[in-house]
């Protein structure tokens, strides 16, 4: 069975598109989970905390 180059290119482009869509949806769902709210809020506030002072 010989597979043509055009078929492989089309298949890889389609697979890559679906892979990236699924990955993006998974990242958004992970970020929007209510159980992560406390962790993300803490990370946002940690930038404003002055723990070590300015560099001198």
mmCIF entry with sequence, helices, sheets and N, C-alpha, C, O atoms, coordinates in Angstrom:
data_MODEL
# 
_entry.id   MODEL 
# 
_entity.id                         1 
_entity.type                       polymer 
_entity.pdbx_number_of_molecules   1 
# 
_entity_poly.entity_id                      1 
_entity_poly.type                           'polypeptide(L)' 
_entity_poly.nstd_linkage                   no 
_entity_poly.nstd_monomer                   no 
_entity_poly.pdbx_seq_one_letter_code       
;(UNK)(UNK)(UNK)(UNK)(UNK)(UNK)(UNK)(UNK)(UNK)(UNK)(UNK)(UNK)(UNK)(UNK)(UNK)(UNK)
(UNK)(UNK)(UNK)(UNK)(UNK)(UNK)(UNK)(UNK)(UNK)(UNK)(UNK)(UNK)(UNK)(UNK)(UNK)(UNK)
(UNK)(UNK)(UNK)(UNK)(UNK)(UNK)(UNK)(UNK)(UNK)(UNK)(UNK)(UNK)(UNK)(UNK)(UNK)(UNK)
(UNK)(UNK)(UNK)(UNK)(UNK)(UNK)(UNK)(UNK)
;
_entity_poly.pdbx_seq_one_letter_code_can   XXXXXXXXXXXXXXXXXXXXXXXXXXXXXXXXXXXXXXXXXXXXXXXXXXXXXXXX 
_entity_poly.pdbx_strand_id                 A 
# 
loop_
_entity_poly_seq.entity_id 
_entity_poly_seq.num 
_entity_poly_seq.mon_id 
_entity_poly_seq.hetero 
1 1  UNK n 
1 2  UNK n 
1 3  UNK n 
1 4  UNK n 
1 5  UNK n 
1 6  UNK n 
1 7  UNK n 
1 8  UNK n 
1 9  UNK n 
1 10 UNK n 
1 11 UNK n 
1 12 UNK n 
1 13 UNK n 
1 14 UNK n 
1 15 UNK n 
1 16 UNK n 
1 17 UNK n 
1 18 UNK n 
1 19 UNK n 
1 20 UNK n 
1 21 UNK n 
1 22 UNK n 
1 23 UNK n 
1 24 UNK n 
1 25 UNK n 
1 26 UNK n 
1 27 UNK n 
1 28 UNK n 
1 29 UNK n 
1 30 UNK n 
1 31 UNK n 
1 32 UNK n 
1 33 UNK n 
1 34 UNK n 
1 35 UNK n 
1 36 UNK n 
1 37 UNK n 
1 38 UNK n 
1 39 UNK n 
1 40 UNK n 
1 41 UNK n 
1 42 UNK n 
1 43 UNK n 
1 44 UNK n 
1 45 UNK n 
1 46 UNK n 
1 47 UNK n 
1 48 UNK n 
1 49 UNK n 
1 50 UNK n 
1 51 UNK n 
1 52 UNK n 
1 53 UNK n 
1 54 UNK n 
1 55 UNK n 
1 56 UNK n 
# 
_struct_asym.id          A 
_struct_asym.entity_id   1 
# 
loop_
_struct_conf.conf_type_id 
_struct_conf.id 
_struct_conf.pdbx_PDB_helix_id 
_struct_conf.beg_label_comp_id 
_struct_conf.beg_label_asym_id 
_struct_conf.beg_label_seq_id 
_struct_conf.pdbx_beg_PDB_ins_code 
_struct_conf.end_label_comp_id 
_struct_conf.end_label_asym_id 
_struct_conf.end_label_seq_id 
_struct_conf.pdbx_end_PDB_ins_code 
_struct_conf.beg_auth_comp_id 
_struct_conf.beg_auth_asym_id 
_struct_conf.beg_auth_seq_id 
_struct_conf.end_auth_comp_id 
_struct_conf.end_auth_asym_id 
_struct_conf.end_auth_seq_id 
_struct_conf.pdbx_PDB_helix_class 
_struct_conf.details 
_struct_conf.pdbx_PDB_helix_length 
HELX_P HELX_P1 AA1 UNK A 5  ? UNK A 32 ? UNK A 5  UNK A 32 1 ? 28 
HELX_P HELX_P2 AA2 UNK A 34 ? UNK A 36 ? UNK A 34 UNK A 36 5 ? 3  
HELX_P HELX_P3 AA3 UNK A 37 ? UNK A 46 ? UNK A 37 UNK A 46 1 ? 10 
# 
_struct_conf_type.id          HELX_P 
_struct_conf_type.criteria    ? 
_struct_conf_type.reference   ? 
# 
loop_
_atom_site.group_PDB 
_atom_site.id 
_atom_site.type_symbol 
_atom_site.label_atom_id 
_atom_site.label_alt_id 
_atom_site.label_comp_id 
_atom_site.label_asym_id 
_atom_site.label_entity_id 
_atom_site.label_seq_id 
_atom_site.pdbx_PDB_ins_code 
_atom_site.Cartn_x 
_atom_site.Cartn_y 
_atom_site.Cartn_z 
_atom_site.occupancy 
_atom_site.B_iso_or_equiv 
_atom_site.pdbx_formal_charge 
_atom_site.auth_seq_id 
_atom_site.auth_comp_id 
_atom_site.auth_asym_id 
_atom_site.auth_atom_id 
_atom_site.pdbx_PDB_model_num 
ATOM 1   N N  . UNK A 1 1  ? 0.839   -1.172 0.000  1.00 0.00 ? 1  UNK A N  1 
ATOM 2   C CA . UNK A 1 1  ? 0.000   0.000  0.000  1.00 0.00 ? 1  UNK A CA 1 
ATOM 3   C C  . UNK A 1 1  ? 0.885   1.236  0.000  1.00 0.00 ? 1  UNK A C  1 
ATOM 4   O O  . UNK A 1 1  ? 1.710   1.410  0.898  1.00 0.00 ? 1  UNK A O  1 
ATOM 5   N N  . UNK A 1 2  ? 0.724   2.081  -0.983 1.00 0.00 ? 2  UNK A N  1 
ATOM 6   C CA . UNK A 1 2  ? 1.510   3.305  -1.090 1.00 0.00 ? 2  UNK A CA 1 
ATOM 7   C C  . UNK A 1 2  ? 0.633   4.483  -0.672 1.00 0.00 ? 2  UNK A C  1 
ATOM 8   O O  . UNK A 1 2  ? -0.479  4.660  -1.169 1.00 0.00 ? 2  UNK A O  1 
ATOM 9   N N  . UNK A 1 3  ? 1.156   5.272  0.244  1.00 0.00 ? 3  UNK A N  1 
ATOM 10  C CA . UNK A 1 3  ? 0.431   6.450  0.715  1.00 0.00 ? 3  UNK A CA 1 
ATOM 11  C C  . UNK A 1 3  ? 1.003   7.669  0.008  1.00 0.00 ? 3  UNK A C  1 
ATOM 12  O O  . UNK A 1 3  ? 2.219   7.859  -0.030 1.00 0.00 ? 3  UNK A O  1 
ATOM 13  N N  . UNK A 1 4  ? 0.130   8.488  -0.547 1.00 0.00 ? 4  UNK A N  1 
ATOM 14  C CA . UNK A 1 4  ? 0.587   9.655  -1.280 1.00 0.00 ? 4  UNK A CA 1 
ATOM 15  C C  . UNK A 1 4  ? 0.974   10.786 -0.344 1.00 0.00 ? 4  UNK A C  1 
ATOM 16  O O  . UNK A 1 4  ? 0.464   10.899 0.771  1.00 0.00 ? 4  UNK A O  1 
ATOM 17  N N  . UNK A 1 5  ? 1.874   11.608 -0.818 1.00 0.00 ? 5  UNK A N  1 
ATOM 18  C CA . UNK A 1 5  ? 2.388   12.727 -0.042 1.00 0.00 ? 5  UNK A CA 1 
ATOM 19  C C  . UNK A 1 5  ? 1.270   13.704 0.315  1.00 0.00 ? 5  UNK A C  1 
ATOM 20  O O  . UNK A 1 5  ? 1.224   14.187 1.446  1.00 0.00 ? 5  UNK A O  1 
ATOM 21  N N  . UNK A 1 6  ? 0.382   14.002 -0.605 1.00 0.00 ? 6  UNK A N  1 
ATOM 22  C CA . UNK A 1 6  ? -0.709  14.946 -0.360 1.00 0.00 ? 6  UNK A CA 1 
ATOM 23  C C  . UNK A 1 6  ? -1.627  14.449 0.754  1.00 0.00 ? 6  UNK A C  1 
ATOM 24  O O  . UNK A 1 6  ? -2.106  15.241 1.565  1.00 0.00 ? 6  UNK A O  1 
ATOM 25  N N  . UNK A 1 7  ? -1.870  13.142 0.795  1.00 0.00 ? 7  UNK A N  1 
ATOM 26  C CA . UNK A 1 7  ? -2.690  12.584 1.864  1.00 0.00 ? 7  UNK A CA 1 
ATOM 27  C C  . UNK A 1 7  ? -2.014  12.760 3.219  1.00 0.00 ? 7  UNK A C  1 
ATOM 28  O O  . UNK A 1 7  ? -2.656  13.155 4.192  1.00 0.00 ? 7  UNK A O  1 
ATOM 29  N N  . UNK A 1 8  ? -0.722  12.468 3.280  1.00 0.00 ? 8  UNK A N  1 
ATOM 30  C CA . UNK A 1 8  ? -0.002  12.615 4.542  1.00 0.00 ? 8  UNK A CA 1 
ATOM 31  C C  . UNK A 1 8  ? 0.043   14.060 5.009  1.00 0.00 ? 8  UNK A C  1 
ATOM 32  O O  . UNK A 1 8  ? -0.097  14.326 6.203  1.00 0.00 ? 8  UNK A O  1 
ATOM 33  N N  . UNK A 1 9  ? 0.236   15.003 4.086  1.00 0.00 ? 9  UNK A N  1 
ATOM 34  C CA . UNK A 1 9  ? 0.263   16.420 4.453  1.00 0.00 ? 9  UNK A CA 1 
ATOM 35  C C  . UNK A 1 9  ? -1.102  16.851 4.977  1.00 0.00 ? 9  UNK A C  1 
ATOM 36  O O  . UNK A 1 9  ? -1.182  17.533 5.999  1.00 0.00 ? 9  UNK A O  1 
ATOM 37  N N  . UNK A 1 10 ? -2.153  16.471 4.305  1.00 0.00 ? 10 UNK A N  1 
ATOM 38  C CA . UNK A 1 10 ? -3.504  16.813 4.756  1.00 0.00 ? 10 UNK A CA 1 
ATOM 39  C C  . UNK A 1 10 ? -3.831  16.203 6.103  1.00 0.00 ? 10 UNK A C  1 
ATOM 40  O O  . UNK A 1 10 ? -4.418  16.863 6.960  1.00 0.00 ? 10 UNK A O  1 
ATOM 41  N N  . UNK A 1 11 ? -3.460  14.956 6.296  1.00 0.00 ? 11 UNK A N  1 
ATOM 42  C CA . UNK A 1 11 ? -3.708  14.283 7.570  1.00 0.00 ? 11 UNK A CA 1 
ATOM 43  C C  . UNK A 1 11 ? -2.944  14.944 8.699  1.00 0.00 ? 11 UNK A C  1 
ATOM 44  O O  . UNK A 1 11 ? -3.497  15.152 9.779  1.00 0.00 ? 11 UNK A O  1 
ATOM 45  N N  . UNK A 1 12 ? -1.675  15.281 8.471  1.00 0.00 ? 12 UNK A N  1 
ATOM 46  C CA . UNK A 1 12 ? -0.874  15.883 9.538  1.00 0.00 ? 12 UNK A CA 1 
ATOM 47  C C  . UNK A 1 12 ? -1.372  17.281 9.886  1.00 0.00 ? 12 UNK A C  1 
ATOM 48  O O  . UNK A 1 12 ? -1.342  17.676 11.051 1.00 0.00 ? 12 UNK A O  1 
ATOM 49  N N  . UNK A 1 13 ? -1.830  18.033 8.887  1.00 0.00 ? 13 UNK A N  1 
ATOM 50  C CA . UNK A 1 13 ? -2.384  19.359 9.169  1.00 0.00 ? 13 UNK A CA 1 
ATOM 51  C C  . UNK A 1 13 ? -3.678  19.250 9.971  1.00 0.00 ? 13 UNK A C  1 
ATOM 52  O O  . UNK A 1 13 ? -3.893  20.017 10.909 1.00 0.00 ? 13 UNK A O  1 
ATOM 53  N N  . UNK A 1 14 ? -4.525  18.318 9.612  1.00 0.00 ? 14 UNK A N  1 
ATOM 54  C CA . UNK A 1 14 ? -5.781  18.131 10.339 1.00 0.00 ? 14 UNK A CA 1 
ATOM 55  C C  . UNK A 1 14 ? -5.510  17.661 11.761 1.00 0.00 ? 14 UNK A C  1 
ATOM 56  O O  . UNK A 1 14 ? -6.093  18.179 12.714 1.00 0.00 ? 14 UNK A O  1 
ATOM 57  N N  . UNK A 1 15 ? -4.631  16.687 11.900 1.00 0.00 ? 15 UNK A N  1 
ATOM 58  C CA . UNK A 1 15 ? -4.304  16.180 13.228 1.00 0.00 ? 15 UNK A CA 1 
ATOM 59  C C  . UNK A 1 15 ? -3.710  17.280 14.092 1.00 0.00 ? 15 UNK A C  1 
ATOM 60  O O  . UNK A 1 15 ? -4.060  17.397 15.266 1.00 0.00 ? 15 UNK A O  1 
ATOM 61  N N  . UNK A 1 16 ? -2.821  18.084 13.535 1.00 0.00 ? 16 UNK A N  1 
ATOM 62  C CA . UNK A 1 16 ? -2.214  19.178 14.287 1.00 0.00 ? 16 UNK A CA 1 
ATOM 63  C C  . UNK A 1 16 ? -3.244  20.204 14.717 1.00 0.00 ? 16 UNK A C  1 
ATOM 64  O O  . UNK A 1 16 ? -3.180  20.713 15.836 1.00 0.00 ? 16 UNK A O  1 
ATOM 65  N N  . UNK A 1 17 ? -4.193  20.515 13.844 1.00 0.00 ? 17 UNK A N  1 
ATOM 66  C CA . UNK A 1 17 ? -5.248  21.470 14.185 1.00 0.00 ? 17 UNK A CA 1 
ATOM 67  C C  . UNK A 1 17 ? -6.091  20.951 15.341 1.00 0.00 ? 17 UNK A C  1 
ATOM 68  O O  . UNK A 1 17 ? -6.324  21.667 16.314 1.00 0.00 ? 17 UNK A O  1 
ATOM 69  N N  . UNK A 1 18 ? -6.549  19.706 15.236 1.00 0.00 ? 18 UNK A N  1 
ATOM 70  C CA . UNK A 1 18 ? -7.370  19.142 16.307 1.00 0.00 ? 18 UNK A CA 1 
ATOM 71  C C  . UNK A 1 18 ? -6.582  19.004 17.601 1.00 0.00 ? 18 UNK A C  1 
ATOM 72  O O  . UNK A 1 18 ? -7.135  19.214 18.681 1.00 0.00 ? 18 UNK A O  1 
ATOM 73  N N  . UNK A 1 19 ? -5.321  18.659 17.515 1.00 0.00 ? 19 UNK A N  1 
ATOM 74  C CA . UNK A 1 19 ? -4.468  18.551 18.701 1.00 0.00 ? 19 UNK A CA 1 
ATOM 75  C C  . UNK A 1 19 ? -4.365  19.893 19.411 1.00 0.00 ? 19 UNK A C  1 
ATOM 76  O O  . UNK A 1 19 ? -4.503  19.956 20.633 1.00 0.00 ? 19 UNK A O  1 
ATOM 77  N N  . UNK A 1 20 ? -4.125  20.967 18.665 1.00 0.00 ? 20 UNK A N  1 
ATOM 78  C CA . UNK A 1 20 ? -3.993  22.288 19.278 1.00 0.00 ? 20 UNK A CA 1 
ATOM 79  C C  . UNK A 1 20 ? -5.313  22.792 19.842 1.00 0.00 ? 20 UNK A C  1 
ATOM 80  O O  . UNK A 1 20 ? -5.324  23.466 20.872 1.00 0.00 ? 20 UNK A O  1 
ATOM 81  N N  . UNK A 1 21 ? -6.417  22.479 19.190 1.00 0.00 ? 21 UNK A N  1 
ATOM 82  C CA . UNK A 1 21 ? -7.723  22.884 19.715 1.00 0.00 ? 21 UNK A CA 1 
ATOM 83  C C  . UNK A 1 21 ? -8.002  22.165 21.033 1.00 0.00 ? 21 UNK A C  1 
ATOM 84  O O  . UNK A 1 21 ? -8.438  22.792 21.998 1.00 0.00 ? 21 UNK A O  1 
ATOM 85  N N  . UNK A 1 22 ? -7.760  20.879 21.079 1.00 0.00 ? 22 UNK A N  1 
ATOM 86  C CA . UNK A 1 22 ? -7.991  20.109 22.306 1.00 0.00 ? 22 UNK A CA 1 
ATOM 87  C C  . UNK A 1 22 ? -7.059  20.587 23.422 1.00 0.00 ? 22 UNK A C  1 
ATOM 88  O O  . UNK A 1 22 ? -7.485  20.708 24.570 1.00 0.00 ? 22 UNK A O  1 
ATOM 89  N N  . UNK A 1 23 ? -5.822  20.852 23.104 1.00 0.00 ? 23 UNK A N  1 
ATOM 90  C CA . UNK A 1 23 ? -4.879  21.349 24.104 1.00 0.00 ? 23 UNK A CA 1 
ATOM 91  C C  . UNK A 1 23 ? -5.313  22.709 24.639 1.00 0.00 ? 23 UNK A C  1 
ATOM 92  O O  . UNK A 1 23 ? -5.229  22.952 25.843 1.00 0.00 ? 23 UNK A O  1 
ATOM 93  N N  . UNK A 1 24 ? -5.769  23.588 23.772 1.00 0.00 ? 24 UNK A N  1 
ATOM 94  C CA . UNK A 1 24 ? -6.220  24.910 24.200 1.00 0.00 ? 24 UNK A CA 1 
ATOM 95  C C  . UNK A 1 24 ? -7.444  24.816 25.109 1.00 0.00 ? 24 UNK A C  1 
ATOM 96  O O  . UNK A 1 24 ? -7.528  25.516 26.118 1.00 0.00 ? 24 UNK A O  1 
ATOM 97  N N  . UNK A 1 25 ? -8.373  23.967 24.756 1.00 0.00 ? 25 UNK A N  1 
ATOM 98  C CA . UNK A 1 25 ? -9.566  23.775 25.590 1.00 0.00 ? 25 UNK A CA 1 
ATOM 99  C C  . UNK A 1 25 ? -9.170  23.213 26.953 1.00 0.00 ? 25 UNK A C  1 
ATOM 100 O O  . UNK A 1 25 ? -9.721  23.633 27.971 1.00 0.00 ? 25 UNK A O  1 
ATOM 101 N N  . UNK A 1 26 ? -8.244  22.290 26.992 1.00 0.00 ? 26 UNK A N  1 
ATOM 102 C CA . UNK A 1 26 ? -7.799  21.719 28.263 1.00 0.00 ? 26 UNK A CA 1 
ATOM 103 C C  . UNK A 1 26 ? -7.132  22.769 29.146 1.00 0.00 ? 26 UNK A C  1 
ATOM 104 O O  . UNK A 1 26 ? -7.349  22.785 30.358 1.00 0.00 ? 26 UNK A O  1 
ATOM 105 N N  . UNK A 1 27 ? -6.328  23.640 28.555 1.00 0.00 ? 27 UNK A N  1 
ATOM 106 C CA . UNK A 1 27 ? -5.659  24.693 29.331 1.00 0.00 ? 27 UNK A CA 1 
ATOM 107 C C  . UNK A 1 27 ? -6.685  25.672 29.890 1.00 0.00 ? 27 UNK A C  1 
ATOM 108 O O  . UNK A 1 27 ? -6.590  26.073 31.050 1.00 0.00 ? 27 UNK A O  1 
ATOM 109 N N  . UNK A 1 28 ? -7.655  26.056 29.083 1.00 0.00 ? 28 UNK A N  1 
ATOM 110 C CA . UNK A 1 28 ? -8.692  26.991 29.548 1.00 0.00 ? 28 UNK A CA 1 
ATOM 111 C C  . UNK A 1 28 ? -9.525  26.356 30.656 1.00 0.00 ? 28 UNK A C  1 
ATOM 112 O O  . UNK A 1 28 ? -9.819  27.010 31.656 1.00 0.00 ? 28 UNK A O  1 
ATOM 113 N N  . UNK A 1 29 ? -9.907  25.104 30.495 1.00 0.00 ? 29 UNK A N  1 
ATOM 114 C CA . UNK A 1 29 ? -10.678 24.430 31.543 1.00 0.00 ? 29 UNK A CA 1 
ATOM 115 C C  . UNK A 1 29 ? -9.885  24.320 32.841 1.00 0.00 ? 29 UNK A C  1 
ATOM 116 O O  . UNK A 1 29 ? -10.444 24.479 33.925 1.00 0.00 ? 29 UNK A O  1 
ATOM 117 N N  . UNK A 1 30 ? -8.602  24.051 32.738 1.00 0.00 ? 30 UNK A N  1 
ATOM 118 C CA . UNK A 1 30 ? -7.764  23.973 33.931 1.00 0.00 ? 30 UNK A CA 1 
ATOM 119 C C  . UNK A 1 30 ? -7.682  25.333 34.625 1.00 0.00 ? 30 UNK A C  1 
ATOM 120 O O  . UNK A 1 30 ? -7.754  25.412 35.851 1.00 0.00 ? 30 UNK A O  1 
ATOM 121 N N  . UNK A 1 31 ? -7.535  26.387 33.852 1.00 0.00 ? 31 UNK A N  1 
ATOM 122 C CA . UNK A 1 31 ? -7.414  27.727 34.431 1.00 0.00 ? 31 UNK A CA 1 
ATOM 123 C C  . UNK A 1 31 ? -8.723  28.200 35.051 1.00 0.00 ? 31 UNK A C  1 
ATOM 124 O O  . UNK A 1 31 ? -8.704  28.991 35.993 1.00 0.00 ? 31 UNK A O  1 
ATOM 125 N N  . UNK A 1 32 ? -9.848  27.734 34.546 1.00 0.00 ? 32 UNK A N  1 
ATOM 126 C CA . UNK A 1 32 ? -11.144 28.200 35.035 1.00 0.00 ? 32 UNK A CA 1 
ATOM 127 C C  . UNK A 1 32 ? -11.726 27.342 36.155 1.00 0.00 ? 32 UNK A C  1 
ATOM 128 O O  . UNK A 1 32 ? -12.813 27.636 36.652 1.00 0.00 ? 32 UNK A O  1 
ATOM 129 N N  . UNK A 1 33 ? -11.035 26.309 36.550 1.00 0.00 ? 33 UNK A N  1 
ATOM 130 C CA . UNK A 1 33 ? -11.550 25.461 37.627 1.00 0.00 ? 33 UNK A CA 1 
ATOM 131 C C  . UNK A 1 33 ? -11.643 26.251 38.919 1.00 0.00 ? 33 UNK A C  1 
ATOM 132 O O  . UNK A 1 33 ? -10.701 26.961 39.271 1.00 0.00 ? 33 UNK A O  1 
ATOM 133 N N  . UNK A 1 34 ? -12.749 26.146 39.630 1.00 0.00 ? 34 UNK A N  1 
ATOM 134 C CA . UNK A 1 34 ? -12.889 26.891 40.889 1.00 0.00 ? 34 UNK A CA 1 
ATOM 135 C C  . UNK A 1 34 ? -11.845 26.499 41.934 1.00 0.00 ? 34 UNK A C  1 
ATOM 136 O O  . UNK A 1 34 ? -11.489 27.319 42.780 1.00 0.00 ? 34 UNK A O  1 
ATOM 137 N N  . UNK A 1 35 ? -11.358 25.286 41.889 1.00 0.00 ? 35 UNK A N  1 
ATOM 138 C CA . UNK A 1 35 ? -10.377 24.859 42.895 1.00 0.00 ? 35 UNK A CA 1 
ATOM 139 C C  . UNK A 1 35 ? -9.027  25.543 42.703 1.00 0.00 ? 35 UNK A C  1 
ATOM 140 O O  . UNK A 1 35 ? -8.208  25.542 43.622 1.00 0.00 ? 35 UNK A O  1 
ATOM 141 N N  . UNK A 1 36 ? -8.777  26.123 41.539 1.00 0.00 ? 36 UNK A N  1 
ATOM 142 C CA . UNK A 1 36 ? -7.511  26.820 41.294 1.00 0.00 ? 36 UNK A CA 1 
ATOM 143 C C  . UNK A 1 36 ? -7.571  28.308 41.620 1.00 0.00 ? 36 UNK A C  1 
ATOM 144 O O  . UNK A 1 36 ? -6.549  28.989 41.536 1.00 0.00 ? 36 UNK A O  1 
ATOM 145 N N  . UNK A 1 37 ? -8.736  28.829 41.987 1.00 0.00 ? 37 UNK A N  1 
ATOM 146 C CA . UNK A 1 37 ? -8.888  30.264 42.222 1.00 0.00 ? 37 UNK A CA 1 
ATOM 147 C C  . UNK A 1 37 ? -7.956  30.756 43.322 1.00 0.00 ? 37 UNK A C  1 
ATOM 148 O O  . UNK A 1 37 ? -7.304  31.787 43.159 1.00 0.00 ? 37 UNK A O  1 
ATOM 149 N N  . UNK A 1 38 ? -7.886  30.053 44.412 1.00 0.00 ? 38 UNK A N  1 
ATOM 150 C CA . UNK A 1 38 ? -7.037  30.494 45.525 1.00 0.00 ? 38 UNK A CA 1 
ATOM 151 C C  . UNK A 1 38 ? -5.569  30.534 45.097 1.00 0.00 ? 38 UNK A C  1 
ATOM 152 O O  . UNK A 1 38 ? -4.853  31.480 45.425 1.00 0.00 ? 38 UNK A O  1 
ATOM 153 N N  . UNK A 1 39 ? -5.130  29.531 44.382 1.00 0.00 ? 39 UNK A N  1 
ATOM 154 C CA . UNK A 1 39 ? -3.730  29.470 43.956 1.00 0.00 ? 39 UNK A CA 1 
ATOM 155 C C  . UNK A 1 39 ? -3.397  30.598 42.983 1.00 0.00 ? 39 UNK A C  1 
ATOM 156 O O  . UNK A 1 39 ? -2.337  31.216 43.087 1.00 0.00 ? 39 UNK A O  1 
ATOM 157 N N  . UNK A 1 40 ? -4.293  30.867 42.041 1.00 0.00 ? 40 UNK A N  1 
ATOM 158 C CA . UNK A 1 40 ? -4.051  31.937 41.075 1.00 0.00 ? 40 UNK A CA 1 
ATOM 159 C C  . UNK A 1 40 ? -4.124  33.315 41.729 1.00 0.00 ? 40 UNK A C  1 
ATOM 160 O O  . UNK A 1 40 ? -3.352  34.205 41.373 1.00 0.00 ? 40 UNK A O  1 
ATOM 161 N N  . UNK A 1 41 ? -5.042  33.505 42.681 1.00 0.00 ? 41 UNK A N  1 
ATOM 162 C CA . UNK A 1 41 ? -5.108  34.784 43.392 1.00 0.00 ? 41 UNK A CA 1 
ATOM 163 C C  . UNK A 1 41 ? -3.842  35.024 44.197 1.00 0.00 ? 41 UNK A C  1 
ATOM 164 O O  . UNK A 1 41 ? -3.330  36.143 44.238 1.00 0.00 ? 41 UNK A O  1 
ATOM 165 N N  . UNK A 1 42 ? -3.342  33.991 44.829 1.00 0.00 ? 42 UNK A N  1 
ATOM 166 C CA . UNK A 1 42 ? -2.096  34.115 45.592 1.00 0.00 ? 42 UNK A CA 1 
ATOM 167 C C  . UNK A 1 42 ? -0.924  34.447 44.676 1.00 0.00 ? 42 UNK A C  1 
ATOM 168 O O  . UNK A 1 42 ? -0.071  35.260 45.032 1.00 0.00 ? 42 UNK A O  1 
ATOM 169 N N  . UNK A 1 43 ? -0.874  33.839 43.528 1.00 0.00 ? 43 UNK A N  1 
ATOM 170 C CA . UNK A 1 43 ? 0.201   34.134 42.573 1.00 0.00 ? 43 UNK A CA 1 
ATOM 171 C C  . UNK A 1 43 ? 0.117   35.578 42.085 1.00 0.00 ? 43 UNK A C  1 
ATOM 172 O O  . UNK A 1 43 ? 1.145   36.224 41.887 1.00 0.00 ? 43 UNK A O  1 
ATOM 173 N N  . UNK A 1 44 ? -1.091  36.085 41.892 1.00 0.00 ? 44 UNK A N  1 
ATOM 174 C CA . UNK A 1 44 ? -1.254  37.477 41.452 1.00 0.00 ? 44 UNK A CA 1 
ATOM 175 C C  . UNK A 1 44 ? -0.828  38.456 42.534 1.00 0.00 ? 44 UNK A C  1 
ATOM 176 O O  . UNK A 1 44 ? -0.258  39.504 42.232 1.00 0.00 ? 44 UNK A O  1 
ATOM 177 N N  . UNK A 1 45 ? -1.099  38.125 43.791 1.00 0.00 ? 45 UNK A N  1 
ATOM 178 C CA . UNK A 1 45 ? -0.711  39.024 44.887 1.00 0.00 ? 45 UNK A CA 1 
ATOM 179 C C  . UNK A 1 45 ? 0.768   38.920 45.226 1.00 0.00 ? 45 UNK A C  1 
ATOM 180 O O  . UNK A 1 45 ? 1.340   39.869 45.762 1.00 0.00 ? 45 UNK A O  1 
ATOM 181 N N  . UNK A 1 46 ? 1.394   37.803 44.931 1.00 0.00 ? 46 UNK A N  1 
ATOM 182 C CA . UNK A 1 46 ? 2.787   37.611 45.322 1.00 0.00 ? 46 UNK A CA 1 
ATOM 183 C C  . UNK A 1 46 ? 3.723   38.566 44.586 1.00 0.00 ? 46 UNK A C  1 
ATOM 184 O O  . UNK A 1 46 ? 4.809   38.866 45.082 1.00 0.00 ? 46 UNK A O  1 
ATOM 185 N N  . UNK A 1 47 ? 3.324   39.041 43.425 1.00 0.00 ? 47 UNK A N  1 
ATOM 186 C CA . UNK A 1 47 ? 4.148   39.986 42.683 1.00 0.00 ? 47 UNK A CA 1 
ATOM 187 C C  . UNK A 1 47 ? 4.208   41.314 43.416 1.00 0.00 ? 47 UNK A C  1 
ATOM 188 O O  . UNK A 1 47 ? 5.225   42.006 43.366 1.00 0.00 ? 47 UNK A O  1 
ATOM 189 N N  . UNK A 1 48 ? 3.136   41.673 44.093 1.00 0.00 ? 48 UNK A N  1 
ATOM 190 C CA . UNK A 1 48 ? 3.063   42.960 44.776 1.00 0.00 ? 48 UNK A CA 1 
ATOM 191 C C  . UNK A 1 48 ? 3.773   42.945 46.130 1.00 0.00 ? 48 UNK A C  1 
ATOM 192 O O  . UNK A 1 48 ? 4.110   43.999 46.668 1.00 0.00 ? 48 UNK A O  1 
ATOM 193 N N  . UNK A 1 49 ? 3.996   41.768 46.670 1.00 0.00 ? 49 UNK A N  1 
ATOM 194 C CA . UNK A 1 49 ? 4.686   41.671 47.963 1.00 0.00 ? 49 UNK A CA 1 
ATOM 195 C C  . UNK A 1 49 ? 6.157   42.006 47.814 1.00 0.00 ? 49 UNK A C  1 
ATOM 196 O O  . UNK A 1 49 ? 6.802   41.598 46.848 1.00 0.00 ? 49 UNK A O  1 
ATOM 197 N N  . UNK A 1 50 ? 6.687   42.753 48.774 1.00 0.00 ? 50 UNK A N  1 
ATOM 198 C CA . UNK A 1 50 ? 8.108   43.114 48.744 1.00 0.00 ? 50 UNK A CA 1 
ATOM 199 C C  . UNK A 1 50 ? 8.819   42.261 49.789 1.00 0.00 ? 50 UNK A C  1 
ATOM 200 O O  . UNK A 1 50 ? 8.944   42.661 50.947 1.00 0.00 ? 50 UNK A O  1 
ATOM 201 N N  . UNK A 1 51 ? 9.276   41.100 49.380 1.00 0.00 ? 51 UNK A N  1 
ATOM 202 C CA . UNK A 1 51 ? 9.872   40.162 50.332 1.00 0.00 ? 51 UNK A CA 1 
ATOM 203 C C  . UNK A 1 51 ? 11.347  40.451 50.576 1.00 0.00 ? 51 UNK A C  1 
ATOM 204 O O  . UNK A 1 51 ? 11.797  40.447 51.721 1.00 0.00 ? 51 UNK A O  1 
ATOM 205 N N  . UNK A 1 52 ? 12.096  40.699 49.519 1.00 0.00 ? 52 UNK A N  1 
ATOM 206 C CA . UNK A 1 52 ? 13.539  40.845 49.669 1.00 0.00 ? 52 UNK A CA 1 
ATOM 207 C C  . UNK A 1 52 ? 13.987  42.298 49.535 1.00 0.00 ? 52 UNK A C  1 
ATOM 208 O O  . UNK A 1 52 ? 15.158  42.592 49.778 1.00 0.00 ? 52 UNK A O  1 
ATOM 209 N N  . UNK A 1 53 ? 13.128  43.186 49.169 1.00 0.00 ? 53 UNK A N  1 
ATOM 210 C CA . UNK A 1 53 ? 13.508  44.571 48.980 1.00 0.00 ? 53 UNK A CA 1 
ATOM 211 C C  . UNK A 1 53 ? 14.089  44.787 47.584 1.00 0.00 ? 53 UNK A C  1 
ATOM 212 O O  . UNK A 1 53 ? 14.270  43.833 46.827 1.00 0.00 ? 53 UNK A O  1 
ATOM 213 N N  . UNK A 1 54 ? 14.373  46.011 47.256 1.00 0.00 ? 54 UNK A N  1 
ATOM 214 C CA . UNK A 1 54 ? 14.899  46.305 45.921 1.00 0.00 ? 54 UNK A CA 1 
ATOM 215 C C  . UNK A 1 54 ? 16.350  45.836 45.759 1.00 0.00 ? 54 UNK A C  1 
ATOM 216 O O  . UNK A 1 54 ? 17.083  45.689 46.737 1.00 0.00 ? 54 UNK A O  1 
ATOM 217 N N  . UNK A 1 55 ? 16.738  45.609 44.519 1.00 0.00 ? 55 UNK A N  1 
ATOM 218 C CA . UNK A 1 55 ? 18.120  45.223 44.234 1.00 0.00 ? 55 UNK A CA 1 
ATOM 219 C C  . UNK A 1 55 ? 19.003  46.435 44.405 1.00 0.00 ? 55 UNK A C  1 
ATOM 220 O O  . UNK A 1 55 ? 18.634  47.529 43.977 1.00 0.00 ? 55 UNK A O  1 
ATOM 221 N N  . UNK A 1 56 ? 20.145  46.275 45.009 1.00 0.00 ? 56 UNK A N  1 
ATOM 222 C CA . UNK A 1 56 ? 21.090  47.388 45.199 1.00 0.00 ? 56 UNK A CA 1 
ATOM 223 C C  . UNK A 1 56 ? 22.454  46.970 44.749 1.00 0.00 ? 56 UNK A C  1 
ATOM 224 O O  . UNK A 1 56 ? 23.397  47.758 44.823 1.00 0.00 ? 56 UNK A O  1 
# 
